[in-house]
Amino acid sequence: MAIEKIIDNNEDNHDESKKIEKNDVEDVSSDLRPKILNEYVGQINIVTSLKTAIQASEARNEAMDHVLFHGPPGLGKTTLAHVIAKEKNSNLVVTSGPSLEKPADIVGLLSNLGEGDVLFIDEIHRISKGVEEYFYSAMEDFKVDFITGSGTFAKTLTFPLKRFTLVGATTRVGMLSSPLRDRFGLTYHLDFYSEDELTEIVNRSSGILGVSIEQDSSKEIAIRSRGTPRIANRLLRRVRDYHQVNHKEKKLDRIIASNAMELEGVDIQGLDRLDRQYLITLSNNYKGGPAGIEALAATLNEESQTLVDVVEPYLLKIGFIIRTPSGRKMTLDGLRYLGEESRKLSEEGSQGSMF
């Protein structure tokens, strides 16, 4: 009776989680997201492994192993969760780590899962330690032990669960505790995409959006997308808007695409204004480093977590900065880039002064 009351209260109050029926997965997903694995571009090894795991679980008529995706934002972790549910023809329940604050949230959420359902938890590293412990038995033994009362009146109630698949996504896998991380049967690291893969994604998305785009325009967008499909699709939308408003009578060529992205502050390296300001601050204020992330965040008036999760991964990938025990440092490539940017600004200024 006590557990039933908890579940009923949780159903009324737990608005953060969302249950998506199997027929509605496609409607809730973004229009540009691939719906099945065969439509998914890039991450070849992950896609191949997932196909094997899904087919094996289907052959045994059982729930798939729990899956953990980790890597920088925008690489497709949420999309893959939707794809798994679609491929398994299962219901998808979506929630996030910060929304799971109390044990009652966990009990209510897990008890409403059906056989073979997929539970997707975004930002799973932000689940509190007290709540996290309830997932141990849920993931391993498919039951939840809920304690009511205290002291001599304490009583443990065990609630059995249907067999489900937990899909977790995180940008900071190091913040997951070992007991939770070890309970995932499948763990995948999503890496940045190549220019060819991003070009293919842009071509696919432009077809869905009904945008007629030349191949060199798709390539130009891909080059400036920082190896990230989410950014590629965002830039494609901005290029489409710019073309529609300013050059509707012309074909969407590379020059139009380049001008549109320059207007958005995205340069040929894919760096935006915050990226450039980060490099300028590290170079000018801290003489190229080393500088601590908190000091940089304070100087830029940005959250340090934003710099760590959004700005730094790509700057590290292209070799413009390095992390050292004493802080962040500029590389020679990063200094050369700033030199070229300064030269461009100087040339633009001198050209403007001629008129």
Contacts in CASP RR format, 6 or more apart in sequence:
PFRMAT RR
TARGET T0000
AUTHOR 0000-0000-0000
METHOD contacts of the structure
MODEL  1
MAIEKIIDNNEDNHDESKKIEKNDVEDVSSDLRPKILNEYVGQINIVTSL
KTAIQASEARNEAMDHVLFHGPPGLGKTTLAHVIAKEKNSNLVVTSGPSL
EKPADIVGLLSNLGEGDVLFIDEIHRISKGVEEYFYSAMEDFKVDFITGS
GTFAKTLTFPLKRFTLVGATTRVGMLSSPLRDRFGLTYHLDFYSEDELTE
IVNRSSGILGVSIEQDSSKEIAIRSRGTPRIANRLLRRVRDYHQVNHKEK
KLDRIIASNAMELEGVDIQGLDRLDRQYLITLSNNYKGGPAGIEALAATL
NEESQTLVDVVEPYLLKIGFIIRTPSGRKMTLDGLRYLGEESRKLSEEGS
QGSMF
2 146 0 8 1.000
2 148 0 8 1.000
2 157 0 8 1.000
3 107 0 8 1.000
3 111 0 8 1.000
3 146 0 8 1.000
3 157 0 8 1.000
3 159 0 8 1.000
6 104 0 8 1.000
6 107 0 8 1.000
6 108 0 8 1.000
6 146 0 8 1.000
7 107 0 8 1.000
7 108 0 8 1.000
7 111 0 8 1.000
7 112 0 8 1.000
9 104 0 8 1.000
10 104 0 8 1.000
10 105 0 8 1.000
10 107 0 8 1.000
10 108 0 8 1.000
10 109 0 8 1.000
11 108 0 8 1.000
11 112 0 8 1.000
14 99 0 8 1.000
14 105 0 8 1.000
14 108 0 8 1.000
14 109 0 8 1.000
16 95 0 8 1.000
16 96 0 8 1.000
16 99 0 8 1.000
16 100 0 8 1.000
17 93 0 8 1.000
17 94 0 8 1.000
17 95 0 8 1.000
17 99 0 8 1.000
17 109 0 8 1.000
18 28 0 8 1.000
18 93 0 8 1.000
18 94 0 8 1.000
18 95 0 8 1.000
19 91 0 8 1.000
19 92 0 8 1.000
19 93 0 8 1.000
19 112 0 8 1.000
20 28 0 8 1.000
20 85 0 8 1.000
20 91 0 8 1.000
20 92 0 8 1.000
20 93 0 8 1.000
20 94 0 8 1.000
21 91 0 8 1.000
22 85 0 8 1.000
22 86 0 8 1.000
22 89 0 8 1.000
22 90 0 8 1.000
22 91 0 8 1.000
22 92 0 8 1.000
25 35 0 8 1.000
25 82 0 8 1.000
25 85 0 8 1.000
25 86 0 8 1.000
25 92 0 8 1.000
26 35 0 8 1.000
26 86 0 8 1.000
28 82 0 8 1.000
29 35 0 8 1.000
29 79 0 8 1.000
29 82 0 8 1.000
30 79 0 8 1.000
31 208 0 8 1.000
31 209 0 8 1.000
32 205 0 8 1.000
32 208 0 8 1.000
32 209 0 8 1.000
32 233 0 8 1.000
33 79 0 8 1.000
33 82 0 8 1.000
34 40 0 8 1.000
34 41 0 8 1.000
34 79 0 8 1.000
34 83 0 8 1.000
35 82 0 8 1.000
35 83 0 8 1.000
35 86 0 8 1.000
36 83 0 8 1.000
36 86 0 8 1.000
36 87 0 8 1.000
37 47 0 8 1.000
37 50 0 8 1.000
37 51 0 8 1.000
37 54 0 8 1.000
37 83 0 8 1.000
37 87 0 8 1.000
39 204 0 8 1.000
40 47 0 8 1.000
40 79 0 8 1.000
40 80 0 8 1.000
40 83 0 8 1.000
41 193 0 8 1.000
41 197 0 8 1.000
41 200 0 8 1.000
41 201 0 8 1.000
41 204 0 8 1.000
41 229 0 8 1.000
42 193 0 8 1.000
42 194 0 8 1.000
42 197 0 8 1.000
43 75 0 8 1.000
43 76 0 8 1.000
43 188 0 8 1.000
43 190 0 8 1.000
43 191 0 8 1.000
43 193 0 8 1.000
46 80 0 8 1.000
46 188 0 8 1.000
46 190 0 8 1.000
49 186 0 8 1.000
49 188 0 8 1.000
50 67 0 8 1.000
50 80 0 8 1.000
50 83 0 8 1.000
50 84 0 8 1.000
50 87 0 8 1.000
50 186 0 8 1.000
53 64 0 8 1.000
53 65 0 8 1.000
53 67 0 8 1.000
53 186 0 8 1.000
54 64 0 8 1.000
54 84 0 8 1.000
54 87 0 8 1.000
54 88 0 8 1.000
57 63 0 8 1.000
57 64 0 8 1.000
57 65 0 8 1.000
57 88 0 8 1.000
58 88 0 8 1.000
62 163 0 8 1.000
63 115 0 8 1.000
63 116 0 8 1.000
63 163 0 8 1.000
63 164 0 8 1.000
63 165 0 8 1.000
64 84 0 8 1.000
64 88 0 8 1.000
64 165 0 8 1.000
65 165 0 8 1.000
65 184 0 8 1.000
65 185 0 8 1.000
65 186 0 8 1.000
66 139 0 8 1.000
66 165 0 8 1.000
66 166 0 8 1.000
66 167 0 8 1.000
66 168 0 8 1.000
66 183 0 8 1.000
66 184 0 8 1.000
66 185 0 8 1.000
66 186 0 8 1.000
67 81 0 8 1.000
67 84 0 8 1.000
67 165 0 8 1.000
67 166 0 8 1.000
67 167 0 8 1.000
67 168 0 8 1.000
67 184 0 8 1.000
67 185 0 8 1.000
67 186 0 8 1.000
67 187 0 8 1.000
67 188 0 8 1.000
68 124 0 8 1.000
68 167 0 8 1.000
68 168 0 8 1.000
68 169 0 8 1.000
68 170 0 8 1.000
68 173 0 8 1.000
68 176 0 8 1.000
68 181 0 8 1.000
68 184 0 8 1.000
68 185 0 8 1.000
68 186 0 8 1.000
68 187 0 8 1.000
68 188 0 8 1.000
69 76 0 8 1.000
69 77 0 8 1.000
69 80 0 8 1.000
69 81 0 8 1.000
69 167 0 8 1.000
69 168 0 8 1.000
69 169 0 8 1.000
69 170 0 8 1.000
69 188 0 8 1.000
69 190 0 8 1.000
70 77 0 8 1.000
70 169 0 8 1.000
70 170 0 8 1.000
70 171 0 8 1.000
70 172 0 8 1.000
70 173 0 8 1.000
70 187 0 8 1.000
70 188 0 8 1.000
70 189 0 8 1.000
70 190 0 8 1.000
71 77 0 8 1.000
71 170 0 8 1.000
71 171 0 8 1.000
71 173 0 8 1.000
71 189 0 8 1.000
71 190 0 8 1.000
71 191 0 8 1.000
72 171 0 8 1.000
72 190 0 8 1.000
72 192 0 8 1.000
72 228 0 8 1.000
72 309 0 8 1.000
72 313 0 8 1.000
72 314 0 8 1.000
73 171 0 8 1.000
73 228 0 8 1.000
73 230 0 8 1.000
73 309 0 8 1.000
73 310 0 8 1.000
74 228 0 8 1.000
74 229 0 8 1.000
74 230 0 8 1.000
74 231 0 8 1.000
75 190 0 8 1.000
75 191 0 8 1.000
75 192 0 8 1.000
75 193 0 8 1.000
75 228 0 8 1.000
75 229 0 8 1.000
75 230 0 8 1.000
76 190 0 8 1.000
76 229 0 8 1.000
76 230 0 8 1.000
77 122 0 8 1.000
77 168 0 8 1.000
77 169 0 8 1.000
77 190 0 8 1.000
78 120 0 8 1.000
78 122 0 8 1.000
78 169 0 8 1.000
80 167 0 8 1.000
81 92 0 8 1.000
81 94 0 8 1.000
81 118 0 8 1.000
81 120 0 8 1.000
81 167 0 8 1.000
81 168 0 8 1.000
81 169 0 8 1.000
82 92 0 8 1.000
82 120 0 8 1.000
84 118 0 8 1.000
84 165 0 8 1.000
84 167 0 8 1.000
85 91 0 8 1.000
85 92 0 8 1.000
85 118 0 8 1.000
85 120 0 8 1.000
88 116 0 8 1.000
88 118 0 8 1.000
88 165 0 8 1.000
90 116 0 8 1.000
90 117 0 8 1.000
90 118 0 8 1.000
90 165 0 8 1.000
91 114 0 8 1.000
91 117 0 8 1.000
91 118 0 8 1.000
92 117 0 8 1.000
92 118 0 8 1.000
92 120 0 8 1.000
93 109 0 8 1.000
93 112 0 8 1.000
93 113 0 8 1.000
93 117 0 8 1.000
93 118 0 8 1.000
93 119 0 8 1.000
93 120 0 8 1.000
94 120 0 8 1.000
94 122 0 8 1.000
95 109 0 8 1.000
95 119 0 8 1.000
95 120 0 8 1.000
95 121 0 8 1.000
95 122 0 8 1.000
96 121 0 8 1.000
96 122 0 8 1.000
96 123 0 8 1.000
96 126 0 8 1.000
97 121 0 8 1.000
97 122 0 8 1.000
97 123 0 8 1.000
97 124 0 8 1.000
97 125 0 8 1.000
97 126 0 8 1.000
97 127 0 8 1.000
98 123 0 8 1.000
98 126 0 8 1.000
99 105 0 8 1.000
100 106 0 8 1.000
100 109 0 8 1.000
100 121 0 8 1.000
100 127 0 8 1.000
100 128 0 8 1.000
100 131 0 8 1.000
101 128 0 8 1.000
101 131 0 8 1.000
102 131 0 8 1.000
103 130 0 8 1.000
103 131 0 8 1.000
103 134 0 8 1.000
103 146 0 8 1.000
105 131 0 8 1.000
106 131 0 8 1.000
106 134 0 8 1.000
106 135 0 8 1.000
106 138 0 8 1.000
106 144 0 8 1.000
107 134 0 8 1.000
107 144 0 8 1.000
107 146 0 8 1.000
107 159 0 8 1.000
109 119 0 8 1.000
110 119 0 8 1.000
110 134 0 8 1.000
110 138 0 8 1.000
110 144 0 8 1.000
110 161 0 8 1.000
110 164 0 8 1.000
111 144 0 8 1.000
111 159 0 8 1.000
111 161 0 8 1.000
113 119 0 8 1.000
113 161 0 8 1.000
113 162 0 8 1.000
113 164 0 8 1.000
114 162 0 8 1.000
114 164 0 8 1.000
115 162 0 8 1.000
115 163 0 8 1.000
115 164 0 8 1.000
116 162 0 8 1.000
116 163 0 8 1.000
116 164 0 8 1.000
116 165 0 8 1.000
117 162 0 8 1.000
117 164 0 8 1.000
117 165 0 8 1.000
118 164 0 8 1.000
118 165 0 8 1.000
118 167 0 8 1.000
119 164 0 8 1.000
119 165 0 8 1.000
119 166 0 8 1.000
119 167 0 8 1.000
120 167 0 8 1.000
120 168 0 8 1.000
120 169 0 8 1.000
121 127 0 8 1.000
121 166 0 8 1.000
121 167 0 8 1.000
121 168 0 8 1.000
121 169 0 8 1.000
122 168 0 8 1.000
122 169 0 8 1.000
123 169 0 8 1.000
123 170 0 8 1.000
123 171 0 8 1.000
124 168 0 8 1.000
124 169 0 8 1.000
124 170 0 8 1.000
124 176 0 8 1.000
124 180 0 8 1.000
125 170 0 8 1.000
125 171 0 8 1.000
125 172 0 8 1.000
125 173 0 8 1.000
125 174 0 8 1.000
125 175 0 8 1.000
125 176 0 8 1.000
127 135 0 8 1.000
129 177 0 8 1.000
132 177 0 8 1.000
132 180 0 8 1.000
134 144 0 8 1.000
134 145 0 8 1.000
134 146 0 8 1.000
135 166 0 8 1.000
135 180 0 8 1.000
135 183 0 8 1.000
136 179 0 8 1.000
136 180 0 8 1.000
136 183 0 8 1.000
137 143 0 8 1.000
137 144 0 8 1.000
137 145 0 8 1.000
138 144 0 8 1.000
138 161 0 8 1.000
138 166 0 8 1.000
139 166 0 8 1.000
139 183 0 8 1.000
139 184 0 8 1.000
140 183 0 8 1.000
142 160 0 8 1.000
142 161 0 8 1.000
142 162 0 8 1.000
142 163 0 8 1.000
142 164 0 8 1.000
143 158 0 8 1.000
143 159 0 8 1.000
143 160 0 8 1.000
143 161 0 8 1.000
144 158 0 8 1.000
144 159 0 8 1.000
144 161 0 8 1.000
145 156 0 8 1.000
145 157 0 8 1.000
145 158 0 8 1.000
145 159 0 8 1.000
146 156 0 8 1.000
146 157 0 8 1.000
146 158 0 8 1.000
146 159 0 8 1.000
147 154 0 8 1.000
147 155 0 8 1.000
147 156 0 8 1.000
147 157 0 8 1.000
148 154 0 8 1.000
148 155 0 8 1.000
148 157 0 8 1.000
149 155 0 8 1.000
166 184 0 8 1.000
168 184 0 8 1.000
170 176 0 8 1.000
171 309 0 8 1.000
172 309 0 8 1.000
173 181 0 8 1.000
173 189 0 8 1.000
181 187 0 8 1.000
192 226 0 8 1.000
192 227 0 8 1.000
192 228 0 8 1.000
192 314 0 8 1.000
192 317 0 8 1.000
193 201 0 8 1.000
193 225 0 8 1.000
193 227 0 8 1.000
193 228 0 8 1.000
193 229 0 8 1.000
194 227 0 8 1.000
195 219 0 8 1.000
195 222 0 8 1.000
195 223 0 8 1.000
195 227 0 8 1.000
196 222 0 8 1.000
198 221 0 8 1.000
198 222 0 8 1.000
198 225 0 8 1.000
198 227 0 8 1.000
198 229 0 8 1.000
198 232 0 8 1.000
199 215 0 8 1.000
199 218 0 8 1.000
199 219 0 8 1.000
199 221 0 8 1.000
199 222 0 8 1.000
201 222 0 8 1.000
201 229 0 8 1.000
201 232 0 8 1.000
201 233 0 8 1.000
202 213 0 8 1.000
202 218 0 8 1.000
202 221 0 8 1.000
202 222 0 8 1.000
202 225 0 8 1.000
202 232 0 8 1.000
202 233 0 8 1.000
202 236 0 8 1.000
203 213 0 8 1.000
203 215 0 8 1.000
203 218 0 8 1.000
205 232 0 8 1.000
205 233 0 8 1.000
205 236 0 8 1.000
206 212 0 8 1.000
206 213 0 8 1.000
206 218 0 8 1.000
206 236 0 8 1.000
206 240 0 8 1.000
209 236 0 8 1.000
209 237 0 8 1.000
209 240 0 8 1.000
211 236 0 8 1.000
211 240 0 8 1.000
211 243 0 8 1.000
211 252 0 8 1.000
212 251 0 8 1.000
212 252 0 8 1.000
213 236 0 8 1.000
213 239 0 8 1.000
213 252 0 8 1.000
213 257 0 8 1.000
214 251 0 8 1.000
214 252 0 8 1.000
214 253 0 8 1.000
214 254 0 8 1.000
216 253 0 8 1.000
216 254 0 8 1.000
217 239 0 8 1.000
217 252 0 8 1.000
217 253 0 8 1.000
217 254 0 8 1.000
217 256 0 8 1.000
217 257 0 8 1.000
219 254 0 8 1.000
220 254 0 8 1.000
220 257 0 8 1.000
220 258 0 8 1.000
220 261 0 8 1.000
221 232 0 8 1.000
221 235 0 8 1.000
221 236 0 8 1.000
221 239 0 8 1.000
221 257 0 8 1.000
221 261 0 8 1.000
222 232 0 8 1.000
223 268 0 8 1.000
223 270 0 8 1.000
224 235 0 8 1.000
224 261 0 8 1.000
224 266 0 8 1.000
224 267 0 8 1.000
224 268 0 8 1.000
224 269 0 8 1.000
224 270 0 8 1.000
225 231 0 8 1.000
225 232 0 8 1.000
225 235 0 8 1.000
225 270 0 8 1.000
226 270 0 8 1.000
226 271 0 8 1.000
226 314 0 8 1.000
227 314 0 8 1.000
228 314 0 8 1.000
235 261 0 8 1.000
235 264 0 8 1.000
235 266 0 8 1.000
238 260 0 8 1.000
238 261 0 8 1.000
238 264 0 8 1.000
239 252 0 8 1.000
239 256 0 8 1.000
239 257 0 8 1.000
239 260 0 8 1.000
239 261 0 8 1.000
240 252 0 8 1.000
241 260 0 8 1.000
242 256 0 8 1.000
242 259 0 8 1.000
242 260 0 8 1.000
242 263 0 8 1.000
243 250 0 8 1.000
243 252 0 8 1.000
243 256 0 8 1.000
243 257 0 8 1.000
243 260 0 8 1.000
246 256 0 8 1.000
247 256 0 8 1.000
250 256 0 8 1.000
264 272 0 8 1.000
265 272 0 8 1.000
265 273 0 8 1.000
266 272 0 8 1.000
267 276 0 8 1.000
267 341 0 8 1.000
269 318 0 8 1.000
269 337 0 8 1.000
270 314 0 8 1.000
271 279 0 8 1.000
271 314 0 8 1.000
271 315 0 8 1.000
274 300 0 8 1.000
274 302 0 8 1.000
274 310 0 8 1.000
274 311 0 8 1.000
275 311 0 8 1.000
275 314 0 8 1.000
275 315 0 8 1.000
276 341 0 8 1.000
277 300 0 8 1.000
278 296 0 8 1.000
278 300 0 8 1.000
278 307 0 8 1.000
278 311 0 8 1.000
278 315 0 8 1.000
279 315 0 8 1.000
279 320 0 8 1.000
279 321 0 8 1.000
279 330 0 8 1.000
279 334 0 8 1.000
279 337 0 8 1.000
279 338 0 8 1.000
280 338 0 8 1.000
281 296 0 8 1.000
281 299 0 8 1.000
281 300 0 8 1.000
282 288 0 8 1.000
282 289 0 8 1.000
282 291 0 8 1.000
282 296 0 8 1.000
282 321 0 8 1.000
282 328 0 8 1.000
282 329 0 8 1.000
282 330 0 8 1.000
283 330 0 8 1.000
283 335 0 8 1.000
283 338 0 8 1.000
285 291 0 8 1.000
285 299 0 8 1.000
286 295 0 8 1.000
286 296 0 8 1.000
288 329 0 8 1.000
288 330 0 8 1.000
288 335 0 8 1.000
289 327 0 8 1.000
289 328 0 8 1.000
289 329 0 8 1.000
289 330 0 8 1.000
290 324 0 8 1.000
290 326 0 8 1.000
290 327 0 8 1.000
290 328 0 8 1.000
290 329 0 8 1.000
291 327 0 8 1.000
291 328 0 8 1.000
291 329 0 8 1.000
292 326 0 8 1.000
292 327 0 8 1.000
292 328 0 8 1.000
293 304 0 8 1.000
293 307 0 8 1.000
293 308 0 8 1.000
293 327 0 8 1.000
293 328 0 8 1.000
294 304 0 8 1.000
296 304 0 8 1.000
296 307 0 8 1.000
296 328 0 8 1.000
297 303 0 8 1.000
297 304 0 8 1.000
297 306 0 8 1.000
297 307 0 8 1.000
300 307 0 8 1.000
312 321 0 8 1.000
312 323 0 8 1.000
312 328 0 8 1.000
315 321 0 8 1.000
316 322 0 8 1.000
316 323 0 8 1.000
318 333 0 8 1.000
319 331 0 8 1.000
319 333 0 8 1.000
319 334 0 8 1.000
320 330 0 8 1.000
320 331 0 8 1.000
320 333 0 8 1.000
320 334 0 8 1.000
320 337 0 8 1.000
321 328 0 8 1.000
321 329 0 8 1.000
321 330 0 8 1.000
321 331 0 8 1.000
321 334 0 8 1.000
322 328 0 8 1.000
322 329 0 8 1.000
322 331 0 8 1.000
END
